[in-house]
Amino acid sequence: MTSNDLGEFLRAHRARLRPDDVGLASYGARRVAGLRREEVAVLAGMNSDYYARLEQGRERSPSPQILEAISSALRMDDEAREHMFRLAGIAPDGERPQPRETVSPALRQLLDGHRNAVAFVLNPANDFLASNALADALFSPFENVDNMARMTFLDPAARSFFTQWGRAAEAVVAGLRHATGLDPHYWRLRDFVGSLAEASEEFAALWSAHTVHGKTRDAKDLLHPDVGPLALTYQTFDVRGASGQQLVIYQAEPGSPSDQALALLGSLHATSRQESATEQ
């Protein structure tokens, strides 16, 4: 991240829109993709010089009314709008406490109680803080189960594990972008993004697109070397009382081939652990 995150965010959103997307006529050759600054200013009903200063980082105190106008002009969805407000230092819920890095015993017990579902806890930087046995089995193809973003971009296993790798990569980056708006001063997230951008050109390119959305509910199409294809859905829950922590649960449709494969995976993993314990 840079000292002008708001300006970069606005430029990225401006580049995605064409004049006909917003009801404007297009005149003359365009040197860059998307709308011109002057066009955004017209749509937002503001002075074009003021908008230019916002993008350049020379104006750092826009009012909520200005941000609302820009949000409308750039056709932002709710998550992008919220992220823009937070980048401008106007968080609707006020300052959040720093994320907690340890998982409570009660939450660990809850994870272990999900015997037929994959359950794990992430912090805003996508570090794994805790996982149940089935999650350990699911992610066993990876060399280290430590950070979802690092695993997605740097572990070779990811390219076959995520059958739609591009979609999975975009979702991970968009989630990290969302987290930077919620926790802009979180040291771990800033450090991690910087190091991963240096290590992966693909991550750096997606990060520069400034796409934002949080984890909610979606499908996951996976390929596990031990049990084959897995069509799962996931849901994400904020952990009350533990700032920044998210409980993620992967499930299969009951009675489906993926449900049977997930059960087999859990059984194979349990057997392997028992054999390892016996050898020791």
Summary of the structure (lengths in Angstrom):
residues: 280
radius of gyration: 21.7
end to end distance: 46.5
largest distance: 75.2
contacts: 841
relative contact order: 0.12
helix: 50%
strand: 14%
